[in-house]
Amino acid sequence: MADFSNSDFLTRCIHVGNAIDKETGAIRRPITMANSYRLPDDASTLNWSDPNNLIYTRTTSANQIYLQERLASLEGGEDCVVLATGVAALAGIFFSFLDKDAHVICTNVSYVAVYRLLHEYFPDKYGVEVSFVDTSNLDEVRKALRPNTKLIHLETPGNPTTRVSDIAEIAKMAKTVGALVSVDSTFASPYIQRPLELGADLVLHSLTKYINGHGDAMGGAVIGRNELIDKIKREAMVNLGGAISPFNAWLIMRGMVTLPLRMKQHSETGQKVAEFLEAYPGVTFVAYPGLESHPQHAVAKKQMHGLYSGVLSFGIDGDVARHNDFVNALQLIISAVSIGHDESLIVYTGPDDERIDYYPEAFRKNGFLRFSVGLESANDIIADLKQAFEKVGL
């Protein structure tokens, strides 16, 4: 098998983890839907829970191994574990590295499952202490550090605020107390941001989003050093049953082939849409790292390789009813959760969200709209926004 370790990112997106199928000569590895694999002639010494050998699909599958190889290459990590969902990847990190009485620092506005895991479940069940802070503010992170801090979990850009945290500076702080740094880099993808290169210990993705890119498969991944990933494989994949299906692993491998092309398009269109919204009189705020008005634009420019992805949040002048009327007036843009699809998706979050106290002030009054800019023409997306604005009197 050819060595692509020194190849460009675009080449690795296509070739790492792929090979000629030995049985048929197909130039793309097939989906192996078996749940069991032929054991060796002497199975007496096998570790039945070995996550690196093909024994049983709950411990690993062929398609999972291929996908892990590609993701590790793209992020510059030693190893990768792929799980059934992004939430399984998050829970896998917390379950594997947080013991009783450990302290965690976490981005205060983050994906809702992170908030629930660290606000309720781990404190209530295991006595884990959690400090939710604005990790885009380095002073807040520094003040929150304790001798028993075991993990600093960052979400950058953050969901849905798009706040950007300085990974390199926070990684330096973590080392002073021996804490690990995990980064949810889902909004950026490895094409735009590679946290391991900036000093993070673990990087995770909801593969469901940009890496798959087609809105038709779910998965999650964690990439990092061998010893850290081995622990997650043993504790959180094999024994919690979070394995990905072979079919989803294959679909995500297929989606990754076009990741660089898609991320360029998402970012270029996202920038145009953000600039349009910022200039529109009825829009009260726009949060997008590519805008010079974004509070962390300088940090984003430094660590996001000059592209800013396709997710933005904004508000409009009006109450809850007007926000809902605006969403329902859209024709091209679809009202649905998730991000990173080929089609543009928008979701309105009202002012009663359980995390509302942590949101920036602009997000709180009448809620906000999170907008995942798709691969459609920028002109068509902007035209759809315009006609919806006009229908609601903006």
C-alpha positions in Angstrom: 0.0 0.0 0.0 1.3 3.4 -0.9 2.5 5.8 1.7 0.6 9.1 1.6 2.0 10.6 4.9 3.9 13.4 3.0 1.1 14.1 0.5 -1.0 17.2 0.5 -4.3 17.4 2.4 -6.4 17.1 -0.8 -4.6 13.9 -1.7 -5.0 12.3 1.7 -8.7 13.1 1.7 -9.0 10.7 -1.3 -6.4 8.0 -0.8 -5.6 7.4 3.0 -7.7 4.5 4.2 -8.6 3.4 0.7 -7.0 0.6 -1.3 -7.8 -1.8 -4.2 -10.2 -4.5 -3.1 -8.2 -7.8 -3.2 -11.2 -10.0 -4.1 -12.8 -8.0 -6.9 -10.2 -5.4 -8.0 -12.6 -2.6 -7.2 -10.7 0.7 -6.7 -12.8 1.6 -3.7 -13.0 -0.5 -0.6 -16.5 -2.1 -0.2 -18.9 -1.9 2.7 -18.2 -4.9 5.0 -21.5 -5.4 6.8 -20.5 -8.5 8.8 -20.9 -8.4 12.5 -18.3 -11.2 13.1 -14.9 -12.1 11.6 -13.2 -15.4 11.1 -11.0 -16.2 14.2 -7.4 -17.5 13.9 -6.7 -21.2 14.1 -5.7 -20.7 17.7 -8.0 -18.3 19.5 -7.1 -19.3 23.0 -5.0 -16.2 23.7 -7.2 -13.7 22.0 -8.3 -10.5 23.8 -12.0 -10.7 23.0 -12.4 -6.9 23.5 -9.4 -5.8 21.5 -10.5 -2.6 19.6 -7.7 -2.9 17.0 -8.4 -6.4 15.7 -11.3 -7.6 13.6 -13.2 -10.0 15.8 -16.7 -8.5 16.4 -18.1 -5.2 15.0 -18.9 -3.9 18.5 -15.2 -3.7 19.1 -14.3 -2.6 15.6 -15.1 -3.1 11.9 -13.1 -3.0 8.7 -14.8 0.2 7.5 -14.3 1.8 10.9 -10.5 1.1 10.7 -10.2 2.7 7.3 -12.1 5.8 8.4 -9.9 6.1 11.6 -6.8 5.9 9.5 -7.9 8.8 7.2 -9.1 11.0 10.1 -5.9 10.6 12.0 -3.9 11.5 8.9 -6.0 14.7 8.3 -5.7 15.9 11.9 -2.0 15.0 12.3 -2.8 12.6 15.2 -1.2 9.2 16.1 -4.6 7.4 16.3 -8.3 7.9 16.0 -11.4 6.3 17.5 -14.7 6.5 15.5 -18.0 6.2 17.4 -21.7 6.2 16.5 -22.4 9.9 17.0 -20.6 13.1 18.0 -22.3 12.9 21.4 -20.8 9.4 21.8 -17.4 11.0 21.1 -17.9 13.7 23.7 -19.2 11.3 26.3 -16.3 9.0 25.5 -13.8 11.7 26.4 -15.5 12.6 29.6 -16.1 9.0 30.7 -12.5 8.0 30.0 -10.7 10.9 31.6 -12.9 12.3 34.4 -12.7 10.5 37.8 -14.5 11.3 41.0 -13.7 14.8 42.3 -12.0 15.9 39.1 -12.4 19.5 37.9 -13.3 20.5 34.4 -13.2 23.8 32.6 -15.7 24.0 29.8 -16.8 26.5 27.2 -19.9 28.0 28.8 -22.0 28.2 25.6 -21.6 24.8 23.9 -23.6 22.0 22.3 -26.5 21.2 24.5 -25.4 17.6 25.1 -22.1 18.9 26.5 -24.0 21.3 28.8 -26.2 18.5 30.1 -23.3 16.0 30.5 -21.2 18.4 32.5 -23.9 20.5 34.2 -26.0 17.6 35.4 -24.9 14.0 34.8 -21.2 14.0 35.7 -21.5 16.3 38.7 -24.6 14.5 40.0 -23.4 10.9 39.4 -19.6 11.1 39.9 -18.9 14.3 41.9 -17.1 16.0 39.0 -16.7 19.7 39.5 -17.2 21.9 36.4 -16.4 25.6 35.8 -18.3 27.0 32.8 -16.4 30.0 31.5 -16.1 32.1 28.4 -13.0 30.4 27.0 -12.6 33.1 24.5 -11.5 35.2 27.5 -8.1 33.9 28.5 -8.3 35.6 31.9 -11.4 33.7 32.8 -9.7 30.4 31.9 -6.6 31.3 33.9 -8.7 32.2 37.0 -10.7 28.9 36.7 -7.6 26.7 36.8 -7.2 24.5 39.9 -4.7 21.9 41.1 -7.3 19.2 40.3 -8.2 20.5 36.9 -8.0 17.3 34.7 -9.6 18.6 31.5 -10.2 21.9 29.6 -12.9 21.3 27.0 -13.1 23.9 24.3 -15.7 24.3 21.5 -14.2 26.6 18.9 -15.9 28.1 17.0 -18.6 27.7 19.6 -22.1 26.5 18.9 -24.1 28.7 18.4 -22.2 31.8 19.4 -19.3 31.3 17.0 -17.0 32.5 19.8 -13.4 31.5 19.1 -11.0 30.3 21.8 -7.2 30.6 21.5 -6.2 26.9 21.5 -2.4 27.5 21.6 -2.6 29.9 24.7 -5.0 27.7 26.6 -2.9 24.6 25.9 0.0 26.4 27.5 -2.1 27.1 30.6 -3.3 23.5 30.8 0.3 22.2 31.0 0.9 24.2 34.2 -1.6 22.0 36.1 -1.2 18.8 34.0 -4.6 19.0 32.4 -5.7 17.7 29.1 -7.1 19.9 26.4 -9.9 18.6 24.2 -11.3 20.7 21.3 -14.6 20.2 19.5 -13.6 21.4 16.1 -16.8 20.4 14.3 -17.6 23.8 13.0 -14.2 24.2 11.3 -13.3 20.6 10.1 -9.6 19.6 9.8 -9.3 21.5 6.5 -9.7 24.8 8.3 -8.4 24.2 11.8 -6.1 21.5 13.3 -6.0 21.8 17.1 -3.4 19.1 17.7 -0.9 21.3 15.8 -1.7 24.1 18.3 -1.1 22.1 21.4 -4.4 20.3 22.1 -4.3 16.7 23.3 -7.5 15.6 21.7 -9.7 16.9 18.9 -13.2 15.6 18.3 -15.7 16.0 15.5 -19.3 15.2 14.9 -18.7 13.4 11.6 -22.4 13.9 10.9 -21.7 17.5 10.0 -19.1 18.9 7.6 -16.9 15.8 7.4 -19.7 13.7 6.0 -21.3 16.7 4.4 -24.3 15.0 2.8 -26.8 14.9 5.7 -27.2 11.1 5.4 -24.9 9.5 8.1 -24.1 9.9 11.7 -20.8 9.5 13.4 -18.3 10.9 15.9 -14.5 10.8 16.2 -11.7 11.6 18.6 -8.1 12.0 17.4 -4.9 12.2 19.5 -1.9 10.4 20.9 -2.0 6.6 21.0 -2.3 6.1 24.7 -5.2 8.5 25.0 -7.1 7.0 22.1 -6.5 3.5 23.3 -8.1 4.4 26.6 -11.2 5.8 24.9 -11.4 2.7 22.6 -11.3 0.3 25.6 -13.5 2.2 28.0 -16.0 4.1 26.0 -16.3 2.3 22.7 -16.0 -1.4 23.5 -17.7 -1.3 26.9 -20.3 1.3 26.4 -21.3 0.1 23.0 -20.7 3.2 21.0 -19.4 1.6 17.8 -20.3 3.1 14.4 -22.2 1.0 11.8 -20.0 -0.1 8.8 -22.5 1.5 6.4 -22.2 4.9 8.1 -18.4 4.6 8.2 -18.4 3.9 4.5 -20.7 6.9 3.8 -18.5 9.2 5.8 -15.4 8.0 3.9 -17.2 8.8 0.7 -18.2 12.3 1.9 -14.6 13.2 3.0 -13.3 13.0 -0.6 -14.8 16.4 -1.3 -14.2 18.0 2.1 -11.6 20.6 0.9 -13.8 21.7 -2.0 -16.9 21.9 0.1 -15.2 23.8 3.0 -13.9 26.4 0.5 -17.4 26.9 -0.9 -19.1 27.0 2.5 -16.6 29.5 3.7 -16.7 31.8 0.6 -20.5 31.8 0.6 -20.7 32.2 4.4 -18.5 35.3 4.2 -20.8 36.9 1.5 -24.0 36.0 3.4 -22.5 37.3 6.7 -21.5 40.6 5.0 -25.0 41.0 3.5 -26.7 40.4 6.8 -24.4 42.8 8.7 -25.4 45.5 6.3 -29.1 44.8 6.3 -31.1 47.4 8.4 -33.4 44.9 10.0 -30.7 42.6 11.4 -29.7 43.4 15.0 -26.4 41.4 15.1 -24.3 38.9 13.1 -21.8 36.5 14.7 -19.4 35.1 12.1 -15.6 34.7 12.7 -14.8 36.0 9.2 -16.2 39.5 10.0 -13.8 42.1 11.3 -16.5 43.1 13.8 -16.3 39.6 15.4 -14.7 39.9 18.8 -12.3 37.1 18.2 -11.6 37.8 14.5 -7.9 38.1 15.0 -7.6 34.8 16.8 -9.8 33.1 14.1 -7.5 34.6 11.4 -4.5 33.1 13.3 -5.8 29.6 13.8 -8.4 28.9 11.1 -6.1 29.0 8.0 -7.9 32.0 6.4 -11.3 30.3 6.1 -14.1 30.7 8.6 -16.6 27.9 7.7 -20.3 28.3 6.9 -22.0 28.7 10.3 -23.2 32.0 11.5 -25.8 33.3 14.0 -27.9 36.5 13.7 -30.9 38.3 15.1 -33.6 40.3 13.6 -35.6 43.3 14.9 -38.7 41.7 16.2 -40.3 39.4 18.7 -40.6 35.6 18.8 -43.5 35.7 16.3 -41.6 37.7 13.8 -38.6 35.4 14.0 -40.9 32.4 13.4 -42.7 34.2 10.5 -39.3 35.0 8.9 -38.2 31.3 9.1 -41.5 30.1 7.6 -41.2 32.7 4.8 -37.9 31.2 3.5 -38.2 29.1 0.4 -34.7 27.9 -0.4 -33.3 27.7 3.1 -34.8 24.8 5.2 -35.8 25.1 8.8 -34.0 22.1 10.3 -31.3 21.3 12.9 -27.7 20.2 12.1 -25.0 22.0 10.1 -22.7 21.2 7.2 -25.2 19.8 4.8 -25.1 20.6 1.1 -28.4 22.5 1.6 -28.7 25.6 3.7 -30.3 25.0 7.1 -31.6 27.5 9.7 -33.0 27.0 13.2 -34.6 29.6 15.5 -33.8 29.4 19.2 -36.1 31.4 21.4 -35.2 33.4 24.6 -36.1 30.5 27.0 -33.2 28.2 26.1 -31.8 26.5 29.2 -28.4 28.0 28.6 -29.7 31.5 28.0 -27.8 33.1 30.9 -24.5 32.1 29.3 -25.2 33.6 25.9 -23.8 37.0 24.8 -26.3 39.8 25.5 -27.3 40.2 21.8 -28.6 36.6 21.7 -30.8 36.9 24.8 -33.6 39.4 24.1 -35.7 37.7 21.4 -33.6 34.6 20.7 -31.5 34.2 17.6 -31.2 32.3 14.3 -28.3 29.8 13.7 -27.7 29.6 10.0 -25.7 26.8 8.3 -24.9 28.2 4.9 -25.0 25.4 2.2 -23.5 24.9 -1.2 -26.1 26.8 -3.2 -25.3 30.0 -5.0 -24.6 32.9 -2.7 -26.9 35.0 -4.9 -29.8 32.6 -4.5 -29.3 32.4 -0.7 -29.2 36.1 -0.3 -32.3 36.5 -2.6 -34.2 34.1 -0.3 -33.2 36.0 2.8 -34.3 39.3 1.1 -37.7 38.1 0.1 -38.3 36.6 3.6 -37.3 39.9 5.2 -39.7 41.8 3.0 -42.5 39.4 3.8 -42.1 40.2 7.6 -41.8 43.9 7.0 -38.0 44.3 7.5 
